[in-house]
Amino acid sequence: MAGHSKWANIQHRKGRQDEKRGKVWTRIIREIMVAARSGGADVSANPRLRLAIDKAKAANMPADNIKRNIDKATGNLEGVTYEEIRYEGYGIGGAAVIVDTMTDNRVRTVAEVRHSFSKYGGNMGTEGSVSFQFKHCGQMILAPGTSEDRVMEVALEAGADDVVADEDGAIEVLTSPGQFESVRNALDAAGLKPEVAEVTFRPENHIELTGDDAVRMQKLLDALEDLDDVQDVFHNAAL
């Protein structure tokens, strides 16, 4: 089954993350702290914390940094308390946008998110205004050239919901959030290493944007992603 092309978007995002390594660390640290505070410091019993630690290791964060921030979150060290807030809105051409934040000052954060939407041609909506257009799921994307038959065999046996062949050769594995970890572990054990492995909001459909509209939409997404309190930006624009 052919899916929407996303390999170029992955490479673009990875490039931006490499350019802003310090900001990536900041986001991962917040994710570690929130995960540890909400689910405890026992990694074996806290899948969200395991995923955050995996992201930290992939970003070459030292183990001492990881442990220190877990200790802060669980009260062993003094630290800042973050809360999670999700904002929804519309970008160029009615494209749907979800913005996940972690903040110690919700007044500052909502003002910055609203300003970015309005400055770059979008509109911030109310809770639930666009989230129905996305599916909350586990997503793993393997590089073009990976054996689709092998991925399908391993992933479906481990409990994946679907395996989708992308039009430029990438292979996308979709799971329920609860099955994400077991499917990823099965792929890793089979020597099938995803380039992307995350629990995400996957758009049910895409809005194609070209020319000036695509440029304007990218500026809006960049502005949102550059905000200090923003963890993730999900959208259904095909640029």
C-alpha positions as CSV (number, residue, x, y, z in Angstrom):
1,M,0.0,0.0,0.0
2,A,1.6,3.3,-1.1
3,G,1.8,6.1,1.5
4,H,2.5,9.8,1.3
5,S,6.2,10.6,0.7
6,K,7.9,11.6,4.0
7,W,11.6,10.7,3.6
8,A,12.6,14.2,2.5
9,N,10.7,15.6,5.5
10,I,12.6,13.3,7.8
11,Q,16.0,14.3,6.4
12,H,14.9,18.0,6.7
13,R,13.9,17.6,10.3
14,K,17.1,15.7,11.2
15,G,19.2,18.5,9.6
16,R,17.4,21.1,11.6
17,Q,18.0,19.1,14.8
18,D,21.7,18.7,14.0
19,E,21.9,22.5,13.6
20,K,20.2,23.0,17.0
21,R,21.7,20.3,19.1
22,G,21.5,22.3,22.3
23,K,17.8,22.9,21.8
24,V,17.3,19.2,21.1
25,W,18.9,18.4,24.4
26,T,16.7,20.9,26.2
27,R,13.6,19.3,24.8
28,I,14.8,15.8,25.7
29,I,15.7,16.9,29.3
30,R,12.1,18.2,29.7
31,E,10.7,15.0,28.4
32,I,12.8,13.0,30.8
33,M,11.8,15.1,33.7
34,V,8.0,15.0,32.9
35,A,8.2,11.2,32.2
36,A,10.0,10.5,35.5
37,R,7.8,12.7,37.5
38,S,4.6,11.2,36.2
39,G,5.7,7.6,36.0
40,G,8.6,7.2,38.4
41,A,12.3,6.7,38.0
42,D,12.1,2.9,37.5
43,V,12.9,2.6,33.8
44,S,11.7,-1.0,33.6
45,A,8.2,0.2,34.8
46,N,8.1,3.5,32.8
47,P,8.0,3.1,29.0
48,R,7.7,6.8,28.5
49,L,10.9,7.3,30.4
50,R,12.6,4.5,28.5
51,L,11.7,6.2,25.2
52,A,13.0,9.6,26.5
53,I,16.3,8.0,27.5
54,D,16.6,6.3,24.2
55,K,16.2,9.8,22.5
56,A,18.8,11.2,24.9
57,K,21.3,8.5,24.0
58,A,20.6,8.9,20.3
59,A,21.4,12.6,20.7
60,N,24.7,11.7,22.5
61,M,23.6,13.1,25.9
62,P,26.0,12.0,28.7
63,A,24.6,9.5,31.2
64,D,25.3,11.9,34.1
65,N,22.9,14.4,32.5
66,I,20.2,11.8,32.1
67,K,20.5,10.7,35.8
68,R,20.7,14.2,37.2
69,N,17.4,15.2,35.5
70,I,15.7,12.0,36.6
71,D,16.8,12.9,40.1
72,K,15.5,16.4,39.8
73,A,12.1,15.2,38.6
74,T,11.7,12.6,41.4
75,G,12.6,15.0,44.2
76,N,16.2,13.9,44.8
77,L,17.5,17.2,43.5
78,E,15.9,20.7,43.4
79,G,14.6,21.5,39.9
80,V,12.0,23.3,37.8
81,T,8.5,21.8,37.5
82,Y,7.1,21.6,34.0
83,E,3.5,21.1,32.9
84,E,2.4,19.7,29.5
85,I,0.1,21.9,27.4
86,R,-1.2,21.1,23.9
87,Y,-2.3,23.8,21.4
88,E,-4.1,23.4,18.2
89,G,-4.6,25.6,15.2
90,Y,-4.6,26.1,11.4
91,G,-1.7,27.0,9.1
92,I,-1.7,28.1,5.5
93,G,-4.5,26.7,3.3
94,G,-6.3,25.3,6.3
95,A,-3.5,22.8,7.2
96,A,-4.0,21.4,10.7
97,V,-1.3,22.0,13.3
98,I,-0.8,20.5,16.8
99,V,1.8,22.1,19.1
100,D,3.0,20.2,22.2
101,T,4.7,22.2,24.9
102,M,6.3,21.8,28.3
103,T,6.5,24.9,30.3
104,D,7.0,26.5,33.7
105,N,5.0,29.5,32.7
106,R,1.8,28.9,30.7
107,V,1.0,32.6,30.3
108,R,4.3,33.1,28.4
109,T,3.9,30.0,26.4
110,V,0.3,30.6,25.1
111,A,1.3,34.2,24.2
112,E,4.3,33.0,22.2
113,V,2.4,30.3,20.4
114,R,-0.5,32.6,19.5
115,H,1.9,35.2,18.3
116,S,3.7,32.8,16.0
117,F,0.4,31.6,14.5
118,S,-0.8,35.1,13.8
119,K,2.5,36.5,12.6
120,Y,3.0,33.8,10.0
121,G,-0.5,33.5,8.6
122,G,-2.1,30.9,10.8
123,N,-4.8,30.9,13.4
124,M,-4.7,29.3,16.9
125,G,-7.9,27.3,17.5
126,T,-9.6,25.8,20.5
127,E,-8.9,22.4,22.1
128,G,-10.1,19.6,19.8
129,S,-10.4,21.9,16.8
130,V,-7.9,19.8,14.7
131,S,-6.8,16.8,16.7
132,F,-9.6,14.7,15.3
133,Q,-7.6,14.8,12.0
134,F,-4.7,12.9,13.5
135,K,-4.2,9.4,14.9
136,H,-2.2,8.9,18.1
137,C,0.0,6.0,17.3
138,G,3.5,4.5,17.3
139,Q,5.4,5.2,14.1
140,M,8.7,3.7,12.9
141,I,10.2,4.6,9.5
142,L,12.9,2.5,7.9
143,A,15.2,3.8,5.2
144,P,14.6,3.2,1.5
145,G,16.2,-0.1,0.4
146,T,15.0,-2.0,3.5
147,S,13.2,-5.3,2.7
148,E,9.4,-4.6,2.9
149,D,8.7,-8.3,3.2
150,R,11.1,-8.8,6.1
151,V,9.7,-5.7,7.9
152,M,6.2,-6.8,7.4
153,E,6.9,-10.3,8.7
154,V,8.7,-9.1,11.8
155,A,6.4,-6.1,12.6
156,L,3.1,-7.9,12.1
157,E,4.2,-10.9,14.1
158,A,5.1,-8.5,17.0
159,G,1.7,-6.8,16.9
160,A,2.0,-3.9,14.5
161,D,-1.2,-2.5,13.0
162,D,0.1,-1.8,9.5
163,V,3.1,-1.6,7.3
164,V,3.1,1.1,4.6
165,A,5.4,1.4,1.7
166,D,6.3,5.0,1.0
167,E,6.5,6.3,-2.6
168,D,10.2,7.0,-2.3
169,G,11.1,3.7,-0.8
170,A,10.8,4.3,2.9
171,I,8.8,1.8,5.0
172,E,6.5,3.0,7.7
173,V,5.4,0.7,10.6
174,L,2.3,1.8,12.5
175,T,1.3,0.5,16.0
176,S,-1.0,1.4,18.8
177,P,0.9,3.4,21.5
178,G,0.8,0.4,23.8
179,Q,2.4,-1.9,21.2
180,F,5.1,0.6,20.1
181,E,7.9,-0.7,22.4
182,S,7.4,-4.4,21.7
183,V,7.4,-3.8,17.9
184,R,10.4,-1.6,18.0
185,N,12.3,-4.2,20.1
186,A,11.3,-6.9,17.6
187,L,12.6,-4.8,14.7
188,D,15.9,-4.1,16.5
189,A,16.3,-7.8,17.3
190,A,15.9,-8.6,13.6
191,G,18.6,-6.1,12.6
192,L,16.0,-3.7,11.2
193,K,16.9,-0.2,12.6
194,P,14.3,2.5,12.1
195,E,15.5,6.0,11.3
196,V,12.5,7.4,13.2
197,A,10.8,5.6,16.2
198,E,8.3,7.6,18.2
199,V,4.8,7.8,19.5
200,T,3.3,10.6,17.5
201,F,0.2,12.2,16.0
202,R,0.0,11.0,12.4
203,P,-2.3,12.9,10.0
204,E,-5.2,11.0,8.6
205,N,-4.9,13.0,5.3
206,H,-2.6,15.6,3.9
207,I,-3.1,19.1,2.4
208,E,-0.8,19.7,-0.5
209,L,0.9,23.1,-0.5
210,T,3.2,24.4,-3.3
211,G,5.0,27.6,-4.2
212,D,4.5,30.5,-1.9
213,D,2.0,28.7,0.3
214,A,4.6,26.0,1.0
215,V,7.2,28.6,1.9
216,R,4.8,30.4,4.2
217,M,3.8,27.2,5.9
218,Q,7.4,26.2,6.5
219,K,8.1,29.6,8.1
220,L,5.2,29.1,10.4
221,L,6.4,25.6,11.4
222,D,10.0,26.9,11.9
223,A,8.7,29.7,14.1
224,L,6.7,27.3,16.3
225,E,9.6,24.8,16.5
226,D,12.0,27.5,17.5
227,L,10.0,28.5,20.6
228,D,11.8,27.5,23.8
229,D,8.8,25.8,25.3
230,V,7.7,23.8,22.3
231,Q,8.5,20.0,22.3
232,D,6.9,18.8,19.1
233,V,4.9,20.2,16.2
234,F,2.6,17.9,14.2
235,H,0.9,18.9,11.0
236,N,-0.8,17.6,7.9
237,A,0.8,19.8,5.3
238,A,2.6,18.1,2.4
239,L,5.3,20.6,1.4
